[in-house]
């Protein structure tokens, strides 16, 4: 297996695992005595929603890429970049709300409260905050990596890279040589065509072993016939 598909598998699997942890912490936080605080509720609710989206969609993307690489729209690089970018934005917002909630509800504390319930509530919001930022960093790194590789592949004339899957994308395949055309091989005695100033027909050796000079056409009214030396 190539390196990039392995990175993809590890990345998405890690994010799924972290999202499940955040989902559990967010669900528990919604049942806390601080549920009436809007900032606390917002952080917990967004954590649950983002974690649910992540834990549902990413396993599907992993399985589809294994079963049918690049054959379904969820495996296309353009879709993967778009959807994972949406997820990392949501995780960033979740982490930001978690920081805001911890500062407003539990200011200046390390979750060391005499009441074990309050300590548990504080720990839950810290867990949401930590794993939200982890998911954000991982997805941001991965999407930037794939975006850069896809742009490089597209610059090498691999136009179909955006609709291919990560496992089949030509990230490290050199593109076709040339600048809008191709170079034909020349024979041992062949003369190259010249396209500036007129037309020169290439000529090779004669059947008798002699050398043929090229016939040339210069300008609209001048024709020089090639001569053959035997």
KEKE-3310 file (N, C-alpha, C; in steps of 0.2 Angstrom, whole numbers, plus 5000, padded with zeros to 4 digits):
npx = (5004:5002:5010:5002:4988:4989:4992:4980:4971:4975:4974:4960:4954:4959:4953:4940:4940:4943:4933:4922:4925:4924:4910:4905:4908:4902:4889:4887:4889:4879:4869:4872:4872:4874:4868:4859:4866:4870:4882:4888:4879:4879:4892:4893:4882:4886:4897:4892:4884:4894:4903:4895:4892:4905:4908:4899:4900:4914:4919:4911:4917:4930:4927:4921:4931:4940:4932:4928:4938:4939:4928:4916:4906:4910:4923:4930:4943:4940:4927:4931:4940:4932:4922:4929:4935:4924:4921:4933:4932:4920:4925:4935:4927:4920:4930:4933:4921:4922:4933:4928:4917:4923:4931:4921:4912:4920:4931:4948:4952:4957:4949:4948:4938:4928:4916:4911:4903:4903:4917:4917:4909:4917:4928:4923:4920:4933:4938:4930:4935:4949:4949:4942:4951:4961:4956:4953:4966:4972:4964:4965:4979:4979:4970:4976:4988:4983:4978:4989:4996:4987:4986:4999:4999:4989:4996:5005:4998:4989:4974:4962:4964:4957:4944:4947:4951:4960:4968:4971:4975:4986:4998:5012:5016:5025:5020:5015:5028:5032:5026:5012:5013:5022:5037:5044:5054:5069:5076:5092:5098:5089:5082:5076:5060:5056:5048:5047:5047:5046:5043:5051:5055:5059:5073:5079:5092:5096:5090:5101:5111:5116:5115:5102:5096:5086:5070:5064:5052:5050:5042:5028:5030:5041:5050:5061:5068:5074:5090:5098:5112:5121)
npy = (4994:5011:5026:5038:5033:5026:5035:5042:5033:5031:5044:5047:5037:5040:5052:5048:5040:5050:5058:5050:5050:5063:5064:5057:5064:5076:5072:5069:5081:5088:5085:5090:5100:5113:5115:5125:5136:5146:5146:5135:5125:5127:5124:5110:5105:5108:5100:5087:5087:5089:5078:5067:5069:5067:5054:5046:5049:5048:5034:5028:5034:5028:5014:5014:5018:5007:4997:5001:5010:5026:5025:5030:5045:5049:5046:5054:5066:5079:5080:5074:5084:5095:5091:5087:5099:5106:5099:5101:5115:5115:5108:5116:5127:5121:5118:5131:5136:5128:5132:5145:5142:5135:5145:5154:5147:5139:5147:5150:5138:5121:5110:5105:5103:5103:5097:5082:5081:5093:5094:5083:5089:5100:5093:5086:5097:5101:5090:5089:5101:5098:5087:5092:5101:5093:5085:5095:5100:5088:5085:5097:5097:5086:5089:5100:5094:5084:5093:5101:5091:5087:5098:5099:5088:5091:5101:5094:5090:5080:5080:5074:5071:5077:5071:5058:5044:5044:5033:5030:5041:5050:5056:5055:5053:5057:5070:5071:5075:5091:5106:5109:5101:5089:5080:5073:5058:5059:5053:5045:5052:5062:5078:5091:5098:5115:5128:5142:5156:5149:5133:5118:5103:5088:5077:5061:5048:5042:5028:5023:5025:5038:5056:5066:5082:5094:5099:5115:5128:5144:5158:5165:5163:5157:5143:5130:5117:5101:5094:5079:5070:5057)
npz = (5000:4996:5003:5005:5006:5018:5027:5026:5031:5044:5049:5047:5055:5068:5070:5070:5082:5092:5090:5095:5109:5112:5109:5119:5130:5128:5128:5141:5147:5143:5152:5164:5180:5175:5164:5161:5158:5144:5136:5141:5137:5123:5119:5123:5115:5102:5101:5102:5090:5080:5083:5081:5067:5062:5067:5060:5046:5042:5044:5034:5023:5024:5022:5009:5001:5002:4997:4984:4976:4972:4965:4969:4974:4987:4988:4980:4978:4978:4984:4996:5001:5003:5012:5023:5026:5030:5042:5050:5052:5060:5071:5076:5079:5090:5099:5102:5108:5119:5126:5129:5137:5148:5154:5158:5166:5174:5180:5182:5188:5191:5189:5202:5213:5228:5227:5219:5208:5202:5199:5190:5180:5175:5171:5160:5151:5148:5142:5130:5124:5123:5114:5103:5098:5094:5084:5075:5072:5066:5055:5048:5045:5037:5026:5020:5016:5006:4997:4993:4986:4977:4969:4964:4956:4947:4940:4933:4922:4926:4925:4929:4943:4953:4953:4957:4968:4984:4985:4972:4966:4955:4962:4963:4950:4936:4924:4906:4895:4888:4880:4877:4865:4855:4854:4840:4836:4827:4812:4808:4797:4795:4793:4803:4804:4800:4806:4806:4795:4784:4775:4777:4770:4778:4774:4770:4769:4752:4742:4735:4743:4743:4748:4751:4749:4757:4751:4749:4754:4753:4758:4749:4735:4731:4727:4731:4724:4730:4729:4723:4727:4720)
capx = (5000:5006:5011:4996:4982:4990:4991:4973:4968:4977:4971:4952:4953:4961:4948:4934:4941:4943:4926:4918:4927:4920:4903:4903:4909:4897:4882:4887:4889:4872:4865:4875:4868:4876:4864:4855:4870:4869:4888:4890:4875:4881:4898:4891:4878:4890:4902:4888:4883:4900:4906:4890:4893:4911:4908:4895:4903:4921:4919:4908:4922:4935:4925:4920:4938:4943:4928:4928:4943:4938:4922:4910:4908:4913:4930:4933:4947:4937:4922:4934:4943:4926:4918:4934:4936:4918:4922:4938:4929:4916:4929:4938:4921:4918:4935:4933:4916:4924:4937:4924:4913:4928:4933:4916:4909:4925:4937:4954:4952:4960:4944:4949:4932:4926:4910:4914:4899:4906:4923:4916:4907:4923:4932:4919:4921:4940:4939:4928:4940:4955:4948:4940:4957:4965:4952:4954:4973:4973:4960:4968:4985:4978:4967:4982:4993:4980:4977:4995:4998:4982:4988:5005:4997:4986:5001:5008:4993:4984:4967:4957:4966:4952:4939:4950:4952:4967:4972:4972:4977:4993:5002:5019:5017:5026:5015:5017:5033:5031:5022:5006:5014:5026:5043:5045:5060:5072:5081:5099:5100:5083:5082:5070:5056:5057:5041:5048:5050:5044:5042:5057:5053:5065:5075:5084:5096:5093:5090:5107:5116:5118:5112:5097:5095:5079:5067:5061:5048:5051:5038:5022:5031:5048:5050:5067:5068:5079:5094:5100:5119:5122)
capy = (5000:5017:5030:5042:5030:5024:5042:5044:5028:5033:5051:5046:5032:5043:5057:5044:5038:5056:5061:5046:5052:5070:5063:5054:5070:5081:5070:5069:5088:5091:5083:5093:5106:5119:5115:5131:5141:5145:5145:5128:5121:5128:5120:5103:5103:5108:5094:5081:5087:5088:5071:5063:5069:5064:5047:5043:5049:5046:5027:5027:5036:5023:5008:5015:5019:5001:4993:5004:5015:5031:5024:5033:5052:5050:5044:5059:5070:5086:5079:5073:5090:5099:5088:5087:5106:5108:5096:5104:5121:5113:5106:5123:5131:5117:5120:5138:5137:5124:5137:5150:5139:5133:5151:5157:5142:5136:5151:5149:5131:5115:5105:5102:5105:5098:5093:5078:5082:5099:5092:5079:5093:5103:5088:5085:5102:5101:5084:5092:5106:5095:5082:5096:5104:5088:5083:5101:5100:5082:5086:5103:5095:5081:5092:5104:5089:5082:5099:5102:5085:5087:5104:5097:5083:5094:5105:5089:5088:5075:5084:5070:5070:5079:5066:5051:5043:5045:5027:5029:5047:5050:5061:5055:5051:5063:5071:5071:5080:5095:5112:5109:5097:5083:5080:5067:5056:5060:5048:5047:5057:5066:5085:5093:5103:5122:5131:5149:5159:5144:5126:5114:5096:5084:5072:5056:5045:5039:5021:5022:5027:5045:5060:5070:5089:5096:5104:5120:5133:5150:5163:5163:5162:5154:5135:5127:5109:5098:5090:5073:5068:5050)
capz = (5000:4996:5009:5006:5008:5024:5031:5026:5035:5051:5050:5048:5061:5074:5071:5072:5089:5096:5090:5100:5115:5112:5109:5126:5135:5126:5130:5148:5149:5142:5158:5170:5183:5172:5157:5160:5155:5137:5134:5142:5132:5116:5118:5123:5109:5096:5102:5101:5083:5076:5084:5077:5060:5061:5068:5055:5039:5041:5043:5027:5018:5024:5019:5002:4998:5002:4993:4977:4976:4967:4961:4972:4975:4993:4988:4976:4982:4978:4989:5003:5004:5005:5018:5029:5028:5034:5049:5054:5054:5065:5077:5078:5083:5096:5104:5104:5113:5125:5130:5132:5143:5154:5157:5161:5171:5179:5179:5186:5192:5188:5190:5209:5217:5233:5225:5214:5202:5198:5196:5184:5174:5173:5167:5153:5146:5146:5137:5124:5122:5120:5108:5098:5095:5091:5078:5071:5070:5062:5049:5045:5042:5031:5020:5017:5013:5000:4993:4990:4982:4971:4965:4960:4951:4942:4937:4929:4917:4928:4926:4933:4950:4958:4954:4958:4975:4987:4984:4965:4963:4953:4966:4962:4944:4932:4919:4900:4893:4882:4881:4872:4859:4857:4850:4837:4835:4821:4810:4808:4792:4794:4795:4807:4800:4802:4805:4806:4789:4778:4776:4775:4771:4780:4769:4773:4764:4746:4741:4732:4748:4743:4752:4748:4752:4758:4747:4754:4752:4757:4755:4745:4728:4730:4728:4729:4724:4733:4724:4725:4725:4720)
cpx = (5004:5006:5005:4990:4983:4989:4984:4969:4969:4974:4963:4950:4954:4955:4941:4934:4940:4936:4921:4919:4923:4913:4901:4903:4904:4890:4881:4886:4882:4867:4867:4870:4869:4872:4860:4859:4871:4876:4890:4885:4877:4887:4897:4887:4882:4895:4898:4887:4889:4903:4901:4891:4900:4911:4904:4898:4910:4922:4916:4914:4928:4933:4924:4926:4941:4939:4929:4932:4941:4932:4915:4911:4911:4921:4934:4937:4943:4931:4926:4937:4937:4923:4923:4935:4930:4919:4927:4936:4924:4919:4932:4933:4920:4924:4935:4927:4918:4928:4933:4920:4917:4930:4927:4913:4914:4931:4942:4955:4955:4955:4945:4944:4931:4920:4912:4909:4902:4913:4922:4913:4913:4927:4929:4920:4928:4941:4936:4932:4946:4954:4946:4946:4961:4962:4953:4961:4974:4970:4963:4975:4984:4975:4972:4987:4990:4979:4983:4997:4993:4984:4994:5004:4994:4990:5005:5004:4989:4977:4962:4959:4960:4946:4941:4950:4959:4971:4974:4975:4985:4998:5009:5021:5019:5022:5019:5022:5030:5026:5017:5007:5018:5032:5044:5052:5063:5076:5088:5101:5094:5085:5076:5066:5057:5051:5041:5051:5048:5044:5048:5055:5059:5066:5079:5088:5093:5094:5097:5113:5119:5114:5108:5097:5088:5076:5064:5057:5048:5047:5032:5024:5037:5048:5057:5067:5074:5083:5097:5107:5120:5130)
cpy = (5006:5021:5034:5039:5027:5030:5043:5039:5029:5039:5050:5042:5036:5048:5054:5043:5044:5059:5057:5048:5059:5069:5061:5060:5075:5079:5070:5076:5091:5089:5085:5098:5112:5120:5121:5137:5141:5143:5138:5123:5121:5124:5112:5101:5103:5102:5088:5081:5086:5081:5066:5063:5066:5056:5043:5043:5047:5038:5025:5028:5031:5017:5008:5015:5012:4996:4995:5010:5020:5030:5027:5040:5053:5049:5049:5064:5077:5086:5079:5080:5095:5097:5089:5094:5108:5105:5099:5111:5120:5112:5112:5127:5127:5118:5127:5139:5133:5128:5142:5148:5137:5139:5155:5153:5140:5141:5150:5143:5126:5109:5101:5105:5100:5094:5089:5079:5088:5098:5088:5084:5097:5099:5087:5090:5103:5095:5086:5097:5103:5091:5086:5099:5099:5086:5089:5101:5094:5083:5092:5101:5090:5084:5096:5099:5086:5087:5101:5097:5085:5093:5103:5092:5086:5098:5101:5086:5082:5078:5080:5068:5072:5075:5059:5050:5044:5039:5027:5036:5047:5056:5061:5053:5057:5064:5070:5077:5084:5101:5113:5105:5091:5083:5073:5065:5057:5054:5050:5052:5062:5073:5087:5098:5110:5125:5139:5152:5154:5137:5122:5107:5092:5079:5067:5054:5042:5032:5019:5023:5034:5049:5065:5077:5090:5100:5109:5125:5139:5156:5161:5161:5159:5147:5133:5120:5106:5094:5084:5071:5061:5048)
cpz = (5000:5002:5011:5009:5015:5029:5031:5031:5043:5053:5052:5054:5067:5075:5073:5080:5094:5096:5095:5107:5117:5113:5116:5131:5134:5128:5137:5150:5148:5148:5164:5173:5179:5165:5156:5157:5148:5134:5135:5138:5125:5114:5118:5117:5103:5096:5100:5093:5079:5077:5080:5070:5058:5061:5063:5048:5038:5040:5036:5022:5018:5021:5012:4998:4997:4997:4985:4977:4971:4963:4963:4974:4982:4993:4983:4980:4983:4984:4996:5006:5006:5011:5024:5031:5032:5041:5053:5056:5060:5072:5080:5082:5090:5101:5106:5109:5119:5129:5133:5138:5149:5157:5161:5167:5176:5179:5185:5190:5187:5189:5197:5213:5222:5231:5219:5208:5198:5195:5189:5178:5171:5169:5160:5148:5144:5141:5130:5121:5119:5114:5102:5094:5092:5085:5073:5068:5065:5055:5045:5041:5036:5025:5016:5013:5006:4995:4989:4985:4976:4966:4961:4955:4945:4937:4932:4924:4919:4930:4930:4940:4955:4958:4955:4966:4977:4985:4977:4962:4961:4956:4964:4955:4939:4926:4912:4898:4887:4884:4876:4866:4860:4852:4847:4836:4828:4819:4810:4803:4791:4796:4798:4803:4804:4801:4805:4799:4783:4780:4773:4776:4773:4775:4772:4767:4758:4746:4739:4737:4748:4748:4749:4752:4752:4753:4752:4750:4756:4754:4751:4738:4726:4732:4726:4729:4727:4728:4727:4723:4726:4721)
residu = (UNK:UNK:UNK:UNK:UNK:UNK:UNK:UNK:UNK:UNK:UNK:UNK:UNK:UNK:UNK:UNK:UNK:UNK:UNK:UNK:UNK:UNK:UNK:UNK:UNK:UNK:UNK:UNK:UNK:UNK:UNK:UNK:UNK:UNK:UNK:UNK:UNK:UNK:UNK:UNK:UNK:UNK:UNK:UNK:UNK:UNK:UNK:UNK:UNK:UNK:UNK:UNK:UNK:UNK:UNK:UNK:UNK:UNK:UNK:UNK:UNK:UNK:UNK:UNK:UNK:UNK:UNK:UNK:UNK:UNK:UNK:UNK:UNK:UNK:UNK:UNK:UNK:UNK:UNK:UNK:UNK:UNK:UNK:UNK:UNK:UNK:UNK:UNK:UNK:UNK:UNK:UNK:UNK:UNK:UNK:UNK:UNK:UNK:UNK:UNK:UNK:UNK:UNK:UNK:UNK:UNK:UNK:UNK:UNK:UNK:UNK:UNK:UNK:UNK:UNK:UNK:UNK:UNK:UNK:UNK:UNK:UNK:UNK:UNK:UNK:UNK:UNK:UNK:UNK:UNK:UNK:UNK:UNK:UNK:UNK:UNK:UNK:UNK:UNK:UNK:UNK:UNK:UNK:UNK:UNK:UNK:UNK:UNK:UNK:UNK:UNK:UNK:UNK:UNK:UNK:UNK:UNK:UNK:UNK:UNK:UNK:UNK:UNK:UNK:UNK:UNK:UNK:UNK:UNK:UNK:UNK:UNK:UNK:UNK:UNK:UNK:UNK:UNK:UNK:UNK:UNK:UNK:UNK:UNK:UNK:UNK:UNK:UNK:UNK:UNK:UNK:UNK:UNK:UNK:UNK:UNK:UNK:UNK:UNK:UNK:UNK:UNK:UNK:UNK:UNK:UNK:UNK:UNK:UNK:UNK:UNK:UNK:UNK:UNK:UNK:UNK:UNK:UNK:UNK:UNK:UNK:UNK:UNK:UNK:UNK:UNK:UNK:UNK:UNK:UNK)
# end
